[in-house]
Amino acid sequence: MVKINDVIQLDPAQSPWGPLLCIVDEVKQWGVRCYALIPQERGTAPGSMYLRVEHGKFHIIGPAEWAGAQI
């Protein structure tokens, strides 16, 4: 079962964003809200791209070691 701060990989057969890796920040009945970290510039914190992904359209990789969009 997917949990907050799990790393998931979007299924390329089910999602146009697959095989993107994301960190889950909300679990809902219909799926998850997650974010991908997007590099902006060397030496600065990455930006975040938020996505909503339905259950069955991703695979759970495991817990993130460091999570939080403000990293």
Residue, then its C-alpha position, 0 to 999 in steps of 0.5 A: m500500500v502506498k504511503i506519504n513520502d514513498v517514491i513511485q515510478l509512473d507506468p509508461a504504459q499508463s501515464p504520459w509522464g512515465p517512467l518519471l519518479c515522484i514522491v507521494d505527498e497525499v494519498k486519496q481514494w482515487g490515487v495519489r498527489c505526488y511531486a517530481l523534483i526539477p533542477q533549476e540551477r546548480g547550487t540551488a534547491p530544485g523546483s517541484m512539479y506536482l501530479r495527480v496519478e490514479h492507483g494502478k498507474f504507478h509502481i511503488i519503489g520505496p520510502a524516500e530517504w529525504a523528502g519534502a518539496q522545500i529541500 
